[in-house]
Each structure stands twice: as structure tokens, then as C-alpha cells.
Amino acid sequence: MKLSTKGRYGLRAVVDLALNSADEAVALSSVSERQGISISYLEQLIAKLKKAGIVNSIRGAQGGYVLAKKPEEISVGDILRALEGDLNPVDCAEIEGSSNTCTGANSCVTKYVWMRISDSINNTVDTMLLSELLEEGRRITNENTSESKETRIKPSCGQ
């Protein structure tokens, strides 16, 4: 399974917001600059995250975005599903629990492969919390520099 840029960039944006919004709302222009994501694309991602209840917007001169919940209450799965939809590796009525029946469901052996992969992916992202990513981000930042006020998560292999 390959995540689109929506999932990859959106996850980076949420981590960035979480790391940098402890004291005040964060402007999208700041996230855009730190993460190398265009503001127009970031606006699309943030709209989906806001609709899912992951981020809130604050209006006004000091406005911007903040997390809607504590990092301990947001899973990576919550973020990825808000941006990507379901995380199933294939379209399969058995995995999706759909009322649509598959004509080959009774004789399909591969559905067990897809179900196990789907279960593994969902279990992994649902048990991985944003707070864990923040701890890792702070650890990496502390190892690399202690000069900057803003915490920067650099774009990397998950771009």
C-alpha cells in the first residue's frame, strides 16, 4: 500500500502544528515554509483535518491552527483516514464489511491475505499516537540543534 501526498504531507503538517502550537496558533505560512508544502495544498489538507475534528482554526490577527484534541487522543490512523479515506490495501467487500456481495467471496482464498494486511495496517496506525511522534520529533531536534525556537520536522524519506 502506498499513501498519497495527502497522507504523507498531512501527517507532517499535523506533527508540525502539534510541535509548534503549544503557546499560540500556527499560521499555515509557517508550516508551509518549514515543511516545503505549498500553502494552497496545505489549505486543502487542513480543511479535511478540520472537518474530521483533528485541528481547529482560530480567527483574528493572532489566528492560525491548533490541535482540536490532546496529542495523546489523536492516532496516526485518525489523521491518515481523514486525509486518505479507508486504508484497505485492495477493494474487497469482505474487508470493507460492505453490504455489496462479491460473486467470488465463497471461493476466494486471497481475501484472507488482504484481510490480514488490512488488520495489520489498521492496528499499527491506530495504536501509534501523535504524542509518540512528538516525543520522537523532540528527540531528533534536540540531537540536531538547540538553537531554534521553532521545532522543525524536516521532509525526508516519507515526502
FIZA-677053 format. One line per field, with one value per residue: z, y negated, x of N, C-alpha, C in turn; residue number from 1; residue in one letter. Coordinates in Angstrom, 1 decimal. Layout:
% FIZA-677053
nz	c(Z / ...) .
ny	c(Y / ...) .
nx	c(X / ...) .
caz	c(Z / ...) .
cay	c(Y / ...) .
cax	c(X / ...) .
cz	c(Z / ...) .
cy	c(Y / ...) .
cx	c(X / ...) .
dodo	c(NUM / ...) .
gulo	c(A / ...) .
This chain:
% FIZA-677053
nz	c(0.0 / -0.8 / 0.4 / -0.5 / -1.4 / 0.1 / 2.6 / 3.5 / 3.5 / 5.0 / 7.5 / 8.3 / 8.5 / 10.6 / 12.7 / 12.7 / 13.4 / 16.0 / 17.3 / 17.3 / 18.2 / 20.9 / 22.5 / 21.0 / 18.2 / 15.0 / 12.0 / 8.6 / 6.7 / 8.1 / 8.6 / 6.0 / 5.1 / 6.8 / 6.2 / 3.4 / 1.8 / -0.4 / 0.2 / -0.8 / -1.2 / 1.4 / 2.6 / 1.6 / 2.8 / 5.5 / 5.7 / 5.4 / 7.7 / 9.7 / 9.3 / 10.2 / 12.8 / 13.9 / 13.8 / 14.8 / 13.8 / 14.4 / 14.4 / 13.5 / 14.2 / 15.5 / 14.7 / 13.4 / 13.3 / 15.5 / 17.4 / 17.8 / 19.8 / 22.5 / 21.9 / 22.8 / 22.3 / 19.7 / 17.0 / 14.6 / 12.7 / 12.8 / 11.6 / 9.1 / 7.9 / 7.8 / 5.8 / 3.7 / 3.5 / 3.8 / 4.8 / 3.5 / 1.7 / -0.8 / -2.9 / -1.5 / -0.7 / 1.5 / 3.3 / 3.6 / 4.9 / 3.5 / 2.3 / -0.2 / -2.1 / -3.0 / -5.9 / -6.0 / -3.4 / -1.7 / -2.7 / -2.7 / -2.0 / -1.6 / -0.2 / 2.5 / 2.8 / 2.1 / 4.1 / 6.4 / 6.0 / 5.9 / 8.6 / 10.0 / 9.1 / 10.0 / 12.8 / 13.4 / 12.8 / 14.3 / 16.9 / 17.2 / 18.5 / 18.1 / 20.1 / 20.5 / 18.2 / 18.5 / 20.7 / 19.5 / 17.5 / 19.1 / 20.3 / 18.1 / 17.2 / 19.4 / 19.4 / 17.0 / 17.0 / 19.2 / 18.9 / 17.6 / 18.1 / 17.0 / 16.4 / 14.0 / 11.7 / 9.4 / 5.9 / 4.6 / 3.9 / 3.7 / 2.1) .
ny	c(1.2 / -2.2 / -5.4 / -8.5 / -11.8 / -13.4 / -12.0 / -11.7 / -14.3 / -15.6 / -14.3 / -15.1 / -17.9 / -18.0 / -17.0 / -19.0 / -21.2 / -20.4 / -20.4 / -23.0 / -24.6 / -25.0 / -27.3 / -29.2 / -29.8 / -28.5 / -29.8 / -28.9 / -29.6 / -29.4 / -26.7 / -25.8 / -26.9 / -25.6 / -22.9 / -22.7 / -22.6 / -23.6 / -26.4 / -26.5 / -23.7 / -22.8 / -24.1 / -22.7 / -20.2 / -20.8 / -21.6 / -19.2 / -17.9 / -19.6 / -19.2 / -16.6 / -16.9 / -17.1 / -19.3 / -22.8 / -26.0 / -29.3 / -32.5 / -35.9 / -38.4 / -37.1 / -34.6 / -31.2 / -27.8 / -25.1 / -22.1 / -20.1 / -18.3 / -16.7 / -15.5 / -12.9 / -11.8 / -11.5 / -9.5 / -8.1 / -6.8 / -8.1 / -10.6 / -9.8 / -8.5 / -10.6 / -12.0 / -10.3 / -8.5 / -5.1 / -2.7 / -0.3 / 2.3 / 3.2 / 3.1 / 4.7 / 6.4 / 8.1 / 7.2 / 4.5 / 4.8 / 4.4 / 4.1 / 4.9 / 7.8 / 10.0 / 11.9 / 13.9 / 14.5 / 16.8 / 18.6 / 17.4 / 17.3 / 15.5 / 13.3 / 13.6 / 13.0 / 10.2 / 9.3 / 9.8 / 8.2 / 5.7 / 5.6 / 5.6 / 3.2 / 1.3 / 1.8 / 1.1 / -1.8 / -2.7 / -2.3 / -3.9 / -6.9 / -10.5 / -11.8 / -10.2 / -10.5 / -13.2 / -13.1 / -11.7 / -13.5 / -15.7 / -14.5 / -14.0 / -16.7 / -17.8 / -16.4 / -17.3 / -20.2 / -23.0 / -25.6 / -26.8 / -28.4 / -27.5 / -24.3 / -22.0 / -19.7 / -17.9 / -17.5 / -14.2 / -10.8 / -10.1 / -11.9) .
nx	c(0.8 / 0.5 / 0.8 / -0.8 / 0.4 / -1.3 / -1.8 / 0.9 / 2.0 / 0.1 / 0.2 / 2.8 / 2.3 / 0.4 / 2.0 / 3.9 / 2.2 / 1.4 / 3.9 / 4.6 / 2.5 / 2.0 / 2.0 / 0.7 / -1.5 / -0.8 / 0.3 / -0.5 / 1.3 / 3.7 / 3.9 / 4.0 / 6.4 / 8.3 / 7.9 / 8.0 / 5.7 / 3.2 / 1.1 / -1.5 / -2.0 / -1.7 / -3.9 / -6.0 / -5.6 / -5.7 / -8.3 / -9.7 / -8.7 / -9.7 / -12.5 / -12.6 / -12.3 / -9.7 / -8.0 / -8.4 / -9.5 / -8.4 / -9.5 / -8.6 / -6.0 / -3.9 / -4.4 / -4.7 / -3.9 / -4.6 / -4.3 / -7.2 / -7.6 / -5.9 / -2.6 / -2.3 / -4.7 / -5.1 / -4.7 / -2.4 / -3.7 / -6.3 / -5.6 / -4.5 / -6.8 / -8.6 / -7.5 / -7.0 / -9.1 / -10.4 / -8.0 / -7.5 / -5.8 / -6.8 / -9.7 / -12.3 / -15.1 / -15.4 / -13.4 / -14.1 / -16.6 / -18.8 / -22.2 / -22.5 / -22.2 / -19.7 / -19.2 / -17.4 / -16.8 / -17.1 / -15.3 / -12.9 / -9.6 / -7.6 / -8.7 / -8.2 / -5.5 / -5.6 / -7.3 / -5.7 / -3.5 / -4.8 / -5.8 / -3.4 / -2.2 / -4.2 / -4.2 / -1.6 / -1.5 / -3.5 / -2.7 / -0.6 / 0.3 / -0.1 / 1.3 / 3.5 / 4.9 / 5.6 / 7.3 / 9.4 / 10.1 / 11.0 / 13.1 / 14.8 / 15.2 / 16.5 / 18.9 / 20.0 / 19.9 / 19.9 / 19.3 / 17.1 / 13.9 / 11.5 / 10.3 / 11.4 / 10.4 / 11.9 / 11.4 / 11.6 / 12.4 / 9.7 / 8.4) .
caz	c(0.0 / -0.9 / 0.8 / -1.4 / -0.7 / 1.1 / 3.8 / 3.9 / 3.8 / 6.1 / 8.8 / 8.6 / 8.9 / 11.9 / 13.6 / 12.8 / 14.2 / 17.4 / 17.9 / 17.3 / 18.7 / 22.4 / 23.1 / 20.2 / 17.0 / 14.0 / 10.6 / 7.6 / 6.0 / 8.8 / 8.3 / 4.6 / 5.0 / 7.5 / 5.6 / 2.0 / 1.2 / -0.9 / 1.0 / -1.4 / -0.9 / 2.8 / 2.9 / 1.3 / 3.8 / 6.8 / 5.6 / 5.7 / 9.1 / 10.5 / 9.2 / 10.9 / 14.2 / 14.4 / 14.1 / 14.9 / 13.3 / 15.3 / 13.6 / 14.0 / 13.9 / 16.1 / 14.4 / 12.8 / 13.6 / 16.7 / 17.5 / 18.5 / 21.0 / 23.0 / 21.1 / 23.3 / 21.9 / 18.2 / 16.5 / 13.2 / 11.9 / 12.7 / 10.7 / 7.7 / 7.4 / 7.5 / 4.5 / 2.6 / 3.5 / 4.4 / 4.5 / 3.0 / 0.6 / -2.0 / -2.8 / -1.3 / 0.1 / 2.8 / 4.2 / 3.9 / 5.6 / 2.7 / 2.0 / -1.6 / -2.1 / -4.1 / -6.5 / -5.7 / -2.0 / -1.2 / -3.2 / -2.8 / -1.0 / -1.4 / 0.7 / 3.8 / 2.7 / 2.1 / 5.5 / 7.4 / 5.7 / 6.4 / 10.0 / 10.4 / 8.9 / 10.9 / 14.1 / 13.6 / 12.8 / 15.4 / 18.2 / 17.2 / 18.8 / 17.8 / 21.2 / 20.3 / 17.1 / 19.1 / 21.5 / 18.6 / 16.9 / 20.0 / 20.5 / 16.9 / 17.2 / 20.5 / 18.9 / 15.8 / 17.2 / 20.3 / 18.7 / 17.0 / 18.9 / 16.3 / 16.1 / 12.6 / 11.3 / 8.0 / 4.9 / 4.5 / 3.0 / 3.6 / 1.4) .
cay	c(0.0 / -3.4 / -6.6 / -9.6 / -13.0 / -13.9 / -11.4 / -12.0 / -15.8 / -16.0 / -13.8 / -16.0 / -19.2 / -17.8 / -16.9 / -20.4 / -22.0 / -19.9 / -20.8 / -24.5 / -25.4 / -24.8 / -28.6 / -30.0 / -29.2 / -28.5 / -30.2 / -27.9 / -30.0 / -28.9 / -25.2 / -25.7 / -27.2 / -24.6 / -21.6 / -22.7 / -22.2 / -24.8 / -26.9 / -26.1 / -22.3 / -22.7 / -24.6 / -21.6 / -19.2 / -21.3 / -21.6 / -17.8 / -17.6 / -20.4 / -18.5 / -15.4 / -17.2 / -16.9 / -20.7 / -23.9 / -27.3 / -30.5 / -33.7 / -37.1 / -38.8 / -36.1 / -33.4 / -30.2 / -26.5 / -24.3 / -20.7 / -20.1 / -17.4 / -16.4 / -14.6 / -11.5 / -11.4 / -11.5 / -8.4 / -8.3 / -6.3 / -9.2 / -11.5 / -9.2 / -8.2 / -11.9 / -12.5 / -9.2 / -7.6 / -3.9 / -2.3 / 1.0 / 2.4 / 3.5 / 3.0 / 6.1 / 6.3 / 8.8 / 6.3 / 3.3 / 5.1 / 3.8 / 4.9 / 5.5 / 9.1 / 10.4 / 13.1 / 15.0 / 14.5 / 18.1 / 19.4 / 16.5 / 17.6 / 14.3 / 12.4 / 13.8 / 12.2 / 8.8 / 9.1 / 9.8 / 7.0 / 4.6 / 5.7 / 5.2 / 1.7 / 0.5 / 2.0 / 0.3 / -3.2 / -3.1 / -2.3 / -4.8 / -8.2 / -11.7 / -12.1 / -9.4 / -11.2 / -14.4 / -12.7 / -11.4 / -14.8 / -16.5 / -13.8 / -14.3 / -18.1 / -18.0 / -15.8 / -18.1 / -21.6 / -23.5 / -27.0 / -27.4 / -28.4 / -26.6 / -22.9 / -21.7 / -18.3 / -18.0 / -16.5 / -13.2 / -9.7 / -10.0 / -13.1) .
cax	c(0.0 / 1.3 / 0.0 / -0.6 / 0.9 / -2.3 / -1.5 / 2.3 / 2.2 / -0.9 / 0.8 / 3.9 / 1.7 / -0.2 / 3.1 / 4.4 / 1.3 / 1.5 / 5.1 / 4.7 / 1.3 / 1.8 / 1.7 / -0.2 / -2.0 / 0.3 / -0.1 / -0.2 / 2.5 / 4.9 / 4.0 / 4.4 / 7.8 / 9.1 / 7.7 / 8.1 / 4.4 / 2.5 / 0.0 / -2.8 / -2.2 / -1.9 / -5.2 / -6.9 / -5.3 / -6.2 / -9.8 / -10.1 / -8.4 / -10.7 / -13.8 / -12.5 / -12.1 / -8.3 / -7.5 / -9.3 / -8.9 / -8.6 / -9.6 / -8.0 / -4.6 / -3.1 / -5.1 / -4.0 / -4.4 / -4.2 / -4.9 / -8.6 / -7.6 / -4.6 / -1.8 / -2.5 / -6.0 / -5.1 / -3.9 / -1.9 / -4.9 / -7.2 / -5.1 / -4.5 / -8.1 / -9.2 / -6.9 / -6.9 / -10.2 / -10.0 / -6.6 / -7.5 / -4.9 / -7.5 / -11.2 / -12.8 / -16.4 / -15.2 / -12.6 / -14.9 / -17.8 / -19.8 / -23.4 / -22.3 / -21.6 / -18.7 / -19.6 / -16.4 / -16.4 / -17.1 / -14.2 / -11.7 / -8.6 / -6.7 / -9.3 / -7.5 / -4.3 / -6.0 / -7.8 / -4.6 / -2.7 / -5.6 / -5.8 / -2.1 / -2.1 / -5.1 / -3.8 / -0.4 / -1.7 / -4.5 / -2.1 / 0.5 / -0.3 / 0.6 / 2.2 / 4.7 / 5.6 / 6.1 / 8.5 / 10.5 / 10.5 / 11.7 / 14.4 / 15.6 / 15.5 / 17.5 / 20.1 / 20.5 / 20.2 / 19.1 / 19.3 / 15.8 / 12.7 / 10.5 / 10.7 / 11.3 / 10.5 / 12.4 / 10.9 / 12.6 / 12.0 / 8.3 / 7.9) .
cz	c(0.0 / -0.5 / -0.2 / -0.7 / 0.3 / 2.5 / 4.4 / 4.3 / 5.0 / 7.4 / 9.2 / 9.1 / 10.3 / 13.0 / 13.8 / 13.7 / 15.7 / 18.1 / 18.1 / 17.8 / 20.2 / 23.0 / 22.3 / 18.9 / 15.9 / 12.6 / 9.6 / 6.8 / 6.7 / 8.6 / 6.9 / 4.4 / 5.6 / 6.7 / 4.1 / 1.2 / 0.8 / 0.0 / 0.5 / -1.1 / 0.6 / 3.2 / 2.7 / 2.3 / 5.1 / 6.8 / 5.9 / 7.2 / 10.1 / 10.5 / 10.0 / 12.4 / 14.8 / 14.6 / 14.2 / 14.3 / 14.3 / 14.4 / 14.3 / 13.7 / 14.4 / 15.7 / 13.7 / 13.1 / 14.8 / 16.6 / 18.2 / 19.7 / 21.4 / 22.1 / 21.5 / 22.9 / 20.4 / 17.7 / 15.0 / 12.3 / 11.7 / 11.6 / 9.2 / 7.1 / 7.0 / 6.1 / 3.4 / 2.5 / 4.1 / 4.0 / 4.0 / 1.7 / -0.8 / -1.8 / -2.7 / -0.3 / 1.4 / 3.8 / 4.6 / 4.7 / 4.8 / 2.5 / 0.6 / -1.5 / -3.3 / -4.6 / -6.2 / -4.3 / -1.4 / -1.6 / -3.2 / -1.6 / -0.6 / -0.4 / 2.1 / 3.9 / 2.9 / 3.5 / 6.5 / 7.2 / 6.2 / 7.9 / 10.6 / 10.3 / 9.9 / 12.3 / 14.4 / 13.7 / 13.9 / 16.8 / 18.3 / 17.4 / 18.4 / 18.9 / 21.1 / 19.2 / 17.6 / 19.9 / 20.6 / 17.9 / 17.8 / 20.3 / 19.3 / 16.9 / 18.2 / 20.1 / 17.8 / 16.1 / 18.5 / 20.1 / 18.3 / 18.0 / 18.3 / 16.1 / 14.7 / 12.4 / 9.8 / 7.1 / 4.7 / 3.6 / 2.8 / 2.9 / 0.5) .
cy	c(-1.2 / -4.6 / -7.7 / -10.8 / -13.6 / -13.3 / -11.7 / -13.4 / -16.2 / -15.5 / -14.8 / -17.4 / -19.1 / -17.7 / -18.3 / -21.3 / -21.7 / -20.4 / -22.3 / -25.3 / -25.3 / -26.2 / -29.4 / -29.3 / -29.4 / -28.8 / -29.1 / -28.3 / -29.5 / -27.4 / -25.0 / -25.9 / -26.1 / -23.3 / -21.6 / -22.2 / -23.5 / -25.2 / -26.4 / -24.6 / -22.1 / -23.1 / -23.4 / -20.5 / -19.6 / -21.3 / -20.2 / -17.5 / -18.4 / -19.7 / -17.2 / -15.6 / -17.1 / -18.3 / -21.6 / -25.1 / -28.4 / -31.7 / -34.9 / -37.3 / -37.7 / -34.7 / -32.4 / -28.9 / -25.9 / -23.0 / -20.9 / -19.2 / -17.3 / -15.4 / -13.1 / -11.0 / -11.3 / -10.4 / -8.8 / -7.8 / -7.3 / -10.2 / -11.0 / -9.0 / -9.5 / -12.4 / -11.5 / -8.5 / -6.3 / -3.5 / -0.8 / 1.2 / 2.7 / 3.3 / 4.4 / 5.9 / 7.0 / 7.9 / 5.1 / 3.5 / 4.5 / 4.8 / 5.5 / 6.8 / 9.3 / 11.8 / 14.3 / 15.1 / 15.9 / 18.9 / 18.6 / 16.8 / 16.3 / 13.3 / 12.5 / 13.0 / 10.7 / 8.4 / 9.0 / 8.5 / 5.8 / 4.5 / 5.2 / 3.7 / 0.9 / 0.6 / 1.1 / -1.2 / -3.6 / -3.0 / -3.2 / -6.2 / -9.3 / -12.1 / -11.4 / -10.0 / -12.5 / -14.1 / -12.4 / -12.6 / -15.6 / -15.8 / -14.1 / -15.7 / -18.4 / -17.5 / -16.7 / -19.6 / -22.0 / -25.0 / -27.6 / -27.3 / -27.5 / -25.2 / -22.5 / -20.2 / -18.4 / -17.0 / -15.4 / -12.1 / -9.6 / -11.2 / -12.7) .
cx	c(0.9 / 0.4 / 0.2 / 0.1 / 0.0 / -1.9 / -0.1 / 2.5 / 1.3 / -0.4 / 1.9 / 3.3 / 1.1 / 0.9 / 3.7 / 3.5 / 1.4 / 2.8 / 5.2 / 3.5 / 1.0 / 1.4 / 0.8 / -0.5 / -0.8 / -0.3 / 0.3 / 1.1 / 3.8 / 5.1 / 4.5 / 5.9 / 8.7 / 9.0 / 7.8 / 6.9 / 3.7 / 1.4 / -1.3 / -3.1 / -2.5 / -3.3 / -6.2 / -6.8 / -5.9 / -7.7 / -10.3 / -9.8 / -9.3 / -12.1 / -13.8 / -12.3 / -10.7 / -7.7 / -8.7 / -8.7 / -9.3 / -8.5 / -8.9 / -6.5 / -3.6 / -3.6 / -4.1 / -4.7 / -3.8 / -4.8 / -6.3 / -8.6 / -6.1 / -3.9 / -2.0 / -3.8 / -6.2 / -4.2 / -3.4 / -3.0 / -6.0 / -6.8 / -5.1 / -5.9 / -8.8 / -8.7 / -7.0 / -8.2 / -9.8 / -8.6 / -6.5 / -6.6 / -5.5 / -9.0 / -11.7 / -14.0 / -16.2 / -14.4 / -13.5 / -16.1 / -19.0 / -21.0 / -23.3 / -21.6 / -20.7 / -19.1 / -18.7 / -16.0 / -16.3 / -15.9 / -12.9 / -10.8 / -7.8 / -7.3 / -8.7 / -6.2 / -4.6 / -6.5 / -6.7 / -3.8 / -3.5 / -5.7 / -4.5 / -1.9 / -2.9 / -4.7 / -2.6 / -0.7 / -2.7 / -3.8 / -0.9 / -0.1 / 0.5 / 1.6 / 3.5 / 5.6 / 6.3 / 7.3 / 9.6 / 11.0 / 11.3 / 13.1 / 15.3 / 16.1 / 16.6 / 18.9 / 20.8 / 20.8 / 19.4 / 19.0 / 17.9 / 14.7 / 11.6 / 11.1 / 10.4 / 11.4 / 10.8 / 11.7 / 12.0 / 12.0 / 10.5 / 7.6 / 6.8) .
dodo	c(1 / 2 / 3 / 4 / 5 / 6 / 7 / 8 / 9 / 10 / 11 / 12 / 13 / 14 / 15 / 16 / 17 / 18 / 19 / 20 / 21 / 22 / 23 / 24 / 25 / 26 / 27 / 28 / 29 / 30 / 31 / 32 / 33 / 34 / 35 / 36 / 37 / 38 / 39 / 40 / 41 / 42 / 43 / 44 / 45 / 46 / 47 / 48 / 49 / 50 / 51 / 52 / 53 / 54 / 55 / 56 / 57 / 58 / 59 / 60 / 61 / 62 / 63 / 64 / 65 / 66 / 67 / 68 / 69 / 70 / 71 / 72 / 73 / 74 / 75 / 76 / 77 / 78 / 79 / 80 / 81 / 82 / 83 / 84 / 85 / 86 / 87 / 88 / 89 / 90 / 91 / 92 / 93 / 94 / 95 / 96 / 97 / 98 / 99 / 100 / 101 / 102 / 103 / 104 / 105 / 106 / 107 / 108 / 109 / 110 / 111 / 112 / 113 / 114 / 115 / 116 / 117 / 118 / 119 / 120 / 121 / 122 / 123 / 124 / 125 / 126 / 127 / 128 / 129 / 130 / 131 / 132 / 133 / 134 / 135 / 136 / 137 / 138 / 139 / 140 / 141 / 142 / 143 / 144 / 145 / 146 / 147 / 148 / 149 / 150 / 151 / 152 / 153 / 154 / 155 / 156 / 157 / 158 / 159) .
gulo	c(M / K / L / S / T / K / G / R / Y / G / L / R / A / V / V / D / L / A / L / N / S / A / D / E / A / V / A / L / S / S / V / S / E / R / Q / G / I / S / I / S / Y / L / E / Q / L / I / A / K / L / K / K / A / G / I / V / N / S / I / R / G / A / Q / G / G / Y / V / L / A / K / K / P / E / E / I / S / V / G / D / I / L / R / A / L / E / G / D / L / N / P / V / D / C / A / E / I / E / G / S / S / N / T / C / T / G / A / N / S / C / V / T / K / Y / V / W / M / R / I / S / D / S / I / N / N / T / V / D / T / M / L / L / S / E / L / L / E / E / G / R / R / I / T / N / E / N / T / S / E / S / K / E / T / R / I / K / P / S / C / G / Q) .
